[in-house]
Amino acid sequence: MTSNAQPNMPSPRRRLGSALGIGMALTGVLLLIVVSGYYAYSVSARSRLDDLNFSAAQPAQAPSMASASVVSADMPQTEEAKLPQVAELASAQPVDSRPAAAHAQSAPSSSPASAQAQSQTAAALGASSPADQTAPANGDRAAPPATSYTALYPATQIHPKFWGQPLWSGGEPYLYSSSPDTGLPDGFRAISATDDALARGKGALTTRIAIPSIDVDSTIEELAIVNTGDSRAYETPKNLVGHIPQSSNPGEIGNAWYFGHLESPIRGEGNVFRRLPDIPDLLRNGDDVFIELENADGRVYLYRATQTEVVYQDDLSLYGSDSARITLVACVPRLVYDHRILVTAELVGVSDAPDATH
């Protein structure tokens, strides 16, 4: 006699539940691996941020930005002057230290309250830092840093990275074709960041920025004030470089602030400053990093990078200068974006418009 009994088989519902359970467990493990990996990466990336700090042997230096509280007592410092994070860039309440005629060219504020904020913090960008010293005379230049390749090899026209193939190197833009008289790229005449600089409000708005050594060539947009609900902030530049309109214009005394994205994978706002973190290494190699700012009048003002510094996003605040300088800002490190790299440069030369006389 044979038995017709069948072995107990799990029902389709139980099989589905088991599959879902296994899937959720695997998903949880995967998420744990991803989160742990990102955390490990962020810790490693932050630990390398000190490599982005560099100060060249220049007479004039930017003030230390180790924290927002470390600011000269002579410089008015207000909440409106701070730059809290918005999206991936810093943002700020409006501040203004320019004459009314020059301010008329800047992006208008979005509300009467912004005008009040401007009047309350007008001196923030025009104030100088105790770290500012008298700029060198026209055409003078400090000696290259001790780590420069020029201290090791007299043939300064050939960078060490080309020593293995000097006949095929071809050089790089603005690095090894400087005029022997001024040390500046061809077409520029030397000017002083104090003696020859324009007074605030005397220069035209910026239209273009170029940094040949890191392949930057971008138009400039004056950043407007946007209402974020409970506060106001500067808009973030999209696929170009943004200028804080209340800071100085090219060639003017003061500190001109320019913001750009290191990268913007989510918002898709470009990566115009993706190579800004390369500048510290270039300076350590003894390379000159020149920054061109073209204004609406057709003049091109030339700045030489002198310092790079990394600050935490909440510690970034605007500051001014008694000399003509600029500060470039981008978010670091990559995929974390909770710090800012600041590249400071001093005015060293100008190339006049074709129809201009001097």
VEXLORO-500449 format. One record per residue (C-alpha): x, y, z. Coordinates in Angstrom, 2 decimals, m for minus. Example, Ala and Ser with C-alpha at 12.3 -4.5 7.8 and 13.67 -1.06 7.14 Angstrom:
{pt {12.30,m4.50,7.80}}
{pt {13.67,m1.06,7.14}}
// end
This chain:
{pt {0.00,0.00,0.00}}
{pt {1.51,3.32,m1.10}}
{pt {1.08,6.65,0.68}}
{pt {m0.17,9.72,m1.23}}
{pt {1.13,12.18,1.41}}
{pt {3.16,15.11,m0.04}}
{pt {6.07,16.77,1.83}}
{pt {5.27,20.10,3.45}}
{pt {6.13,22.88,0.95}}
{pt {6.26,26.55,1.94}}
{pt {3.42,28.60,0.60}}
{pt {4.09,31.26,m2.06}}
{pt {3.44,33.94,0.56}}
{pt {6.11,32.50,2.86}}
{pt {8.58,32.23,0.01}}
{pt {7.93,35.86,m0.92}}
{pt {8.40,36.94,2.69}}
{pt {11.69,35.08,2.93}}
{pt {12.91,36.65,m0.29}}
{pt {11.95,40.12,0.93}}
{pt {13.70,39.49,4.22}}
{pt {16.89,38.40,2.52}}
{pt {16.69,41.38,0.13}}
{pt {16.25,43.83,2.99}}
{pt {19.15,42.29,4.87}}
{pt {21.40,42.55,1.83}}
{pt {20.24,46.14,1.23}}
{pt {21.01,47.01,4.85}}
{pt {24.48,45.51,4.56}}
{pt {25.09,47.38,1.32}}
{pt {23.93,50.69,2.86}}
{pt {26.14,50.07,5.87}}
{pt {29.12,49.48,3.59}}
{pt {28.36,52.64,1.58}}
{pt {27.84,54.82,4.67}}
{pt {30.94,53.42,6.36}}
{pt {32.96,53.92,3.19}}
{pt {31.76,57.51,2.81}}
{pt {32.52,58.25,6.45}}
{pt {36.02,56.80,6.09}}
{pt {36.55,58.80,2.89}}
{pt {35.33,62.05,4.49}}
{pt {37.67,61.59,7.46}}
{pt {40.58,60.89,5.12}}
{pt {39.70,63.84,2.86}}
{pt {39.45,66.26,5.80}}
{pt {42.78,65.03,7.15}}
{pt {44.45,66.16,3.91}}
{pt {43.02,69.68,3.93}}
{pt {46.13,71.06,5.64}}
{pt {47.99,70.39,2.40}}
{pt {45.93,73.17,0.81}}
{pt {47.38,75.83,3.15}}
{pt {50.30,77.77,1.68}}
{pt {51.75,81.23,2.19}}
{pt {54.27,82.59,m0.31}}
{pt {57.17,84.82,0.69}}
{pt {55.36,88.05,m0.10}}
{pt {55.45,91.33,1.86}}
{pt {51.66,91.53,2.01}}
{pt {49.62,88.70,3.46}}
{pt {45.91,88.05,3.87}}
{pt {44.60,87.86,7.44}}
{pt {44.32,84.48,9.05}}
{pt {40.88,82.92,8.72}}
{pt {41.33,80.11,11.21}}
{pt {38.00,81.09,12.71}}
{pt {35.43,83.82,12.33}}
{pt {36.28,85.14,15.78}}
{pt {39.93,85.72,14.87}}
{pt {39.39,89.12,13.26}}
{pt {41.10,92.41,13.87}}
{pt {39.53,94.55,16.55}}
{pt {39.75,97.44,14.10}}
{pt {37.50,95.64,11.61}}
{pt {33.74,95.82,12.20}}
{pt {32.47,92.26,12.30}}
{pt {28.76,91.52,12.23}}
{pt {26.48,88.59,11.65}}
{pt {25.58,90.07,8.26}}
{pt {29.21,89.80,7.15}}
{pt {29.38,86.05,7.76}}
{pt {28.87,83.54,4.98}}
{pt {26.77,80.54,6.08}}
{pt {26.48,77.64,3.70}}
{pt {23.85,77.75,0.96}}
{pt {23.77,74.81,m1.44}}
{pt {27.49,74.07,m1.90}}
{pt {28.75,77.65,m1.76}}
{pt {28.97,80.23,0.98}}
{pt {26.30,82.92,1.14}}
{pt {26.06,86.19,2.97}}
{pt {23.85,89.04,4.03}}
{pt {24.56,92.06,1.82}}
{pt {27.34,94.40,2.83}}
{pt {28.41,97.53,1.01}}
{pt {31.36,99.85,1.31}}
{pt {31.30,101.37,m2.17}}
{pt {30.14,104.89,m3.08}}
{pt {26.56,105.29,m4.23}}
{pt {27.60,105.82,m7.84}}
{pt {29.47,102.54,m7.92}}
{pt {26.76,100.70,m6.05}}
{pt {24.27,101.67,m8.74}}
{pt {26.12,99.29,m11.08}}
{pt {25.80,96.36,m8.68}}
{pt {22.97,93.85,m8.47}}
{pt {20.01,95.40,m6.56}}
{pt {18.96,93.99,m3.22}}
{pt {15.67,92.15,m2.99}}
{pt {14.04,94.13,m0.20}}
{pt {14.31,97.37,1.85}}
{pt {15.66,95.28,4.71}}
{pt {18.71,94.41,2.61}}
{pt {19.53,98.10,2.23}}
{pt {19.42,98.43,6.01}}
{pt {21.81,95.48,6.31}}
{pt {24.14,97.15,3.83}}
{pt {24.30,100.34,5.85}}
{pt {24.93,98.41,9.08}}
{pt {27.94,96.55,7.66}}
{pt {29.35,99.04,5.15}}
{pt {32.85,99.02,6.66}}
{pt {33.32,95.24,6.70}}
{pt {34.82,94.96,3.22}}
{pt {36.65,98.26,3.23}}
{pt {38.46,97.68,6.52}}
{pt {42.05,96.57,6.51}}
{pt {43.73,93.81,8.41}}
{pt {46.74,94.21,10.70}}
{pt {48.40,91.61,8.49}}
{pt {48.38,94.11,5.58}}
{pt {51.79,95.69,5.10}}
{pt {53.13,98.24,2.67}}
{pt {53.25,96.75,m0.81}}
{pt {56.54,96.61,m2.70}}
{pt {57.46,99.37,m5.12}}
{pt {56.43,99.17,m8.74}}
{pt {57.79,96.00,m10.31}}
{pt {59.49,94.78,m7.12}}
{pt {59.08,91.12,m6.29}}
{pt {59.97,89.03,m3.30}}
{pt {62.37,86.13,m3.70}}
{pt {60.79,82.75,m4.52}}
{pt {60.17,80.42,m1.58}}
{pt {63.03,78.24,m0.38}}
{pt {61.19,75.18,m1.70}}
{pt {61.16,76.62,m5.20}}
{pt {62.88,74.70,m7.96}}
{pt {64.75,77.94,m8.77}}
{pt {66.79,77.41,m5.60}}
{pt {67.92,74.01,m6.87}}
{pt {68.49,74.56,m10.56}}
{pt {69.59,77.78,m12.27}}
{pt {67.74,77.14,m15.52}}
{pt {64.46,78.61,m14.31}}
{pt {62.98,78.50,m17.79}}
{pt {62.63,74.71,m17.48}}
{pt {60.47,73.34,m14.71}}
{pt {61.70,70.12,m13.03}}
{pt {58.70,68.23,m14.37}}
{pt {60.13,68.82,m17.86}}
{pt {63.76,67.97,m17.09}}
{pt {63.31,64.46,m18.45}}
{pt {62.20,65.80,m21.85}}
{pt {63.19,69.48,m22.10}}
{pt {63.25,69.54,m25.90}}
{pt {59.63,68.40,m26.12}}
{pt {58.17,70.18,m23.11}}
{pt {57.02,73.35,m24.84}}
{pt {56.48,75.05,m21.47}}
{pt {53.14,76.10,m20.07}}
{pt {51.13,79.32,m20.40}}
{pt {52.44,82.18,m18.24}}
{pt {54.82,79.96,m16.29}}
{pt {58.09,80.28,m18.18}}
{pt {57.63,83.10,m20.72}}
{pt {57.70,86.06,m18.32}}
{pt {59.35,89.32,m19.30}}
{pt {62.88,89.55,m17.86}}
{pt {62.23,93.17,m16.87}}
{pt {58.99,92.75,m14.91}}
{pt {58.58,89.00,m14.40}}
{pt {55.06,89.39,m15.80}}
{pt {53.51,87.73,m18.85}}
{pt {54.02,89.49,m22.15}}
{pt {51.62,92.37,m22.74}}
{pt {51.37,93.45,m19.09}}
{pt {53.08,96.40,m17.42}}
{pt {53.87,96.31,m13.72}}
{pt {51.79,98.35,m11.28}}
{pt {51.65,98.57,m7.51}}
{pt {48.79,97.11,m5.48}}
{pt {48.68,100.35,m3.45}}
{pt {50.31,103.23,m5.34}}
{pt {48.76,102.54,m8.76}}
{pt {45.49,100.91,m7.71}}
{pt {42.16,102.61,m8.32}}
{pt {40.06,104.12,m5.56}}
{pt {36.91,102.24,m4.62}}
{pt {34.12,102.88,m7.09}}
{pt {36.47,104.02,m9.89}}
{pt {36.71,100.72,m11.71}}
{pt {34.32,98.99,m14.07}}
{pt {32.57,95.69,m13.35}}
{pt {34.34,92.39,m14.03}}
{pt {33.35,90.55,m17.21}}
{pt {35.87,87.68,m17.40}}
{pt {38.37,85.73,m15.31}}
{pt {41.21,83.59,m16.62}}
{pt {43.74,81.45,m14.73}}
{pt {45.82,79.80,m17.48}}
{pt {47.83,77.54,m15.14}}
{pt {44.65,75.68,m14.05}}
{pt {42.66,76.08,m17.30}}
{pt {40.07,78.53,m16.01}}
{pt {38.46,80.90,m18.51}}
{pt {35.01,82.03,m17.46}}
{pt {32.58,84.90,m17.64}}
{pt {31.72,86.74,m14.43}}
{pt {28.25,87.31,m13.01}}
{pt {27.34,89.82,m10.32}}
{pt {25.60,87.77,m7.64}}
{pt {22.14,88.98,m6.63}}
{pt {20.45,88.70,m3.25}}
{pt {17.79,85.97,m3.04}}
{pt {15.18,85.48,m0.34}}
{pt {15.51,82.06,1.32}}
{pt {12.49,82.47,3.59}}
{pt {13.79,83.46,7.00}}
{pt {16.95,85.12,5.65}}
{pt {18.62,86.49,2.53}}
{pt {21.66,85.09,0.77}}
{pt {23.70,85.49,m2.37}}
{pt {22.63,83.30,m5.25}}
{pt {25.03,80.57,m6.34}}
{pt {26.76,80.97,m9.73}}
{pt {25.82,78.44,m12.38}}
{pt {28.55,77.28,m14.77}}
{pt {30.56,80.46,m14.24}}
{pt {32.26,82.54,m11.54}}
{pt {30.25,84.87,m9.33}}
{pt {31.42,88.22,m7.92}}
{pt {30.16,89.58,m4.60}}
{pt {28.84,92.94,m5.85}}
{pt {29.61,94.84,m2.65}}
{pt {33.32,93.95,m2.89}}
{pt {35.81,95.88,m5.01}}
{pt {36.10,95.76,m8.79}}
{pt {39.26,94.87,m10.79}}
{pt {42.15,97.24,m10.12}}
{pt {40.50,98.84,m7.09}}
{pt {41.80,99.11,m3.54}}
{pt {40.04,96.50,m1.41}}
{pt {39.39,92.78,m1.48}}
{pt {37.29,91.48,m4.39}}
{pt {35.53,88.17,m3.69}}
{pt {34.85,85.58,m6.40}}
{pt {32.98,82.30,m5.86}}
{pt {32.80,79.24,m8.08}}
{pt {31.85,75.57,m7.81}}
{pt {34.47,72.91,m7.28}}
{pt {31.78,70.64,m8.68}}
{pt {28.00,70.41,m8.48}}
{pt {26.96,66.81,m9.20}}
{pt {23.41,67.18,m7.83}}
{pt {22.40,70.67,m8.92}}
{pt {24.40,70.57,m12.14}}
{pt {25.80,74.07,m11.69}}
{pt {29.20,73.33,m13.19}}
{pt {32.74,72.88,m11.90}}
{pt {34.52,76.05,m12.99}}
{pt {36.90,75.96,m9.98}}
{pt {37.52,72.21,m10.06}}
{pt {41.31,72.77,m10.17}}
{pt {41.51,75.55,m7.62}}
{pt {42.99,73.07,m5.06}}
{pt {45.94,72.58,m7.46}}
{pt {47.21,76.10,m6.77}}
{pt {48.99,75.31,m3.45}}
{pt {51.15,72.68,m5.16}}
{pt {51.95,75.05,m8.02}}
{pt {53.07,77.70,m5.53}}
{pt {55.21,75.16,m3.65}}
{pt {56.91,74.30,m6.95}}
{pt {57.84,77.95,m7.36}}
{pt {55.38,78.51,m10.20}}
{pt {53.73,81.88,m10.60}}
{pt {49.96,81.58,m10.66}}
{pt {48.59,84.59,m12.51}}
{pt {44.91,85.54,m12.50}}
{pt {43.49,87.83,m15.18}}
{pt {40.42,89.95,m14.51}}
{pt {38.97,91.76,m17.50}}
{pt {36.56,94.60,m16.87}}
{pt {33.82,96.22,m18.93}}
{pt {36.26,98.91,m20.16}}
{pt {38.47,96.32,m21.82}}
{pt {41.37,96.55,m19.36}}
{pt {42.84,93.32,m18.03}}
{pt {44.22,93.45,m14.48}}
{pt {46.79,90.86,m13.53}}
{pt {47.00,89.35,m10.03}}
{pt {49.62,86.97,m8.63}}
{pt {48.51,84.32,m6.11}}
{pt {50.32,84.67,m2.76}}
{pt {48.38,82.55,m0.29}}
{pt {45.93,79.69,0.01}}
{pt {43.97,78.77,3.10}}
{pt {41.23,76.34,4.12}}
{pt {38.49,77.29,6.60}}
{pt {35.40,75.54,7.88}}
{pt {32.23,76.64,6.09}}
{pt {30.76,78.40,9.15}}
{pt {34.03,80.26,9.81}}
{pt {34.14,82.02,6.46}}
{pt {33.57,85.77,6.65}}
{pt {34.23,88.65,4.28}}
{pt {37.15,90.95,5.02}}
{pt {38.67,93.93,3.28}}
{pt {42.17,95.14,2.46}}
{pt {44.23,98.34,2.18}}
{pt {45.75,97.04,m1.06}}
{pt {44.25,95.79,m4.31}}
{pt {43.70,92.06,m3.93}}
{pt {41.21,89.33,m4.76}}
{pt {40.05,86.18,m3.00}}
{pt {38.80,83.13,m4.91}}
{pt {36.56,80.68,m3.03}}
{pt {35.41,77.11,m3.71}}
{pt {34.09,74.22,m1.61}}
{pt {36.40,71.41,m0.47}}
{pt {36.98,68.51,m0.08}}
{pt {35.36,66.75,m2.97}}
{pt {32.07,64.97,m2.17}}
{pt {32.07,66.49,1.33}}
{pt {32.05,70.26,0.68}}
{pt {32.04,71.40,4.31}}
{pt {35.19,73.54,4.03}}
{pt {36.22,76.40,1.78}}
{pt {39.54,76.99,0.05}}
{pt {40.53,80.65,m0.20}}
{pt {43.11,81.72,m2.79}}
{pt {44.43,85.25,m2.23}}
{pt {46.18,87.21,m4.99}}
{pt {47.72,90.70,m5.19}}
{pt {47.49,93.15,m8.10}}
{pt {50.80,93.20,m10.01}}
{pt {50.07,94.34,m13.56}}
{pt {47.65,95.69,m16.13}}
{pt {47.11,95.41,m19.86}}
{pt {45.29,98.45,m21.19}}
{pt {42.47,98.31,m23.69}}
{pt {43.65,98.75,m27.31}}
{pt {42.29,102.30,m27.49}}
{pt {43.36,103.30,m23.96}}
{pt {46.31,105.55,m23.17}}
{pt {48.35,105.81,m19.98}}
// end
